[in-house]
Amino acid sequence: MIGSGADELRQYDVSVREDGSLTISGIDQSLLVSDEGWYAQALGNRRFLVRNEQDRPAVEHSKIPGYAWVSAHQLYALLKGIHESLWTGMLSVETSVGSKSIYFLHGDLVFAGSGLFDDRLGEVIYREGDLSLDELTDSAAQVTRNRKFGQVLISSGLFDHVRLWDALKAQVYQIVCSIFMDEHVGVEFFSHEEPTSEVRFSYGTAELLERCFAFGNMYLGFVSRMEDSTEISLSNQEQADLQYPPGTFLGDLIQLLHSVNTVKGLLEVSKLKKQYTLMGLMFLMNEGLCHLQELKPVRMPEGRSYLLSLKSKMNIYELLLEEAHVLFEEAGEQFPAAEMQLMARTLNEDRYPVLFLNSEGQLHPESIHHVFFQCLAVRKRVIYFEAGVDSLIRFLIQVVRDRLGSEHSEKVINSYRKFAYR
């Protein structure tokens, strides 16, 4: 049994020759990097890992400390165990688009590397919106064997050391998120291997893993609901072009959406790997700049009682919002939905919005999907999102008080107490 890529585990015919050697047949020739340079390493007593020399890990050992094929949930549990056991070493994660390296030092996740072009520091900074395409191209042209990309950014004045440090953290964060964006991956352990650089997240490794795993599950939930034929349309083309001009990552993605109108078409013209293209599409949708037609509905699994309090909090917000709309209408005032949307954006801990509202101030249906996919991955996220929705409720009450006066706000407060404490 031989793993070929991270999309599936394929079965091939293996026969033993008279001289004791193995012959493997049935391999798709397009999967072979070359006709030579293949080697096998023993995995236990009767299993082998067959790989090409070009995929050989940077570190070498006489034995493989461990190899496994795991689901995203199992990978998360594995990384939590590594953190709690204070392990030092490198975990090589084989994804559908390439190998990623996750480094731990005494249990702390201190760095992540990747051979994938899309994971390079410049590409990450470009996707984060901190470099234009021209700046990225000019800076990359100055990179040499002895002069790294970060050094170019510093010497050119584009970045100072603080911005570069934040960029390195963003690179690590995106790589760690990406290992959870496949349903299954291969993992391989290399003990006592340390990285050439180290970063530190103020909230610690445990929360970093929670955030990245929750993001990955959200992404998988989003992707699972679309088809190749799913239609994409820009909701407000003028606003999209103004907010993200050409030359920025999202601006360039918007330009592609001027010429294609399906998921399949977008993936065909995008120069990025599928994961990062669809991640950008998800971001544009969350920003309210594009719309995906007829995403498949999701039936949330039963037996998740810990989600009930969050569902209740969301229902309370929707009821109070409806009451607030009535009060504003009776007073002849326009409801400040745009300010509610801005408030919701401030409640997101990362650049990718998860809590976001529609033009009426309601929780966007896709936001609700994102929230529950994250909570299904990491139970503790319920507490985080409950606090976010509760902040929206209290902000709504304050808006009613400031715009319509105490008498009207008391009506909303009394309704809130009736729903929340009955």
Order of alpha helices (4+ residues) and beta strands (2+ residues): beta-beta-beta-beta-beta-beta-beta-alpha-beta-beta-beta-alpha-alpha-alpha-alpha-beta-alpha-beta-alpha-alpha-alpha-alpha-beta-alpha-alpha-alpha-alpha-alpha
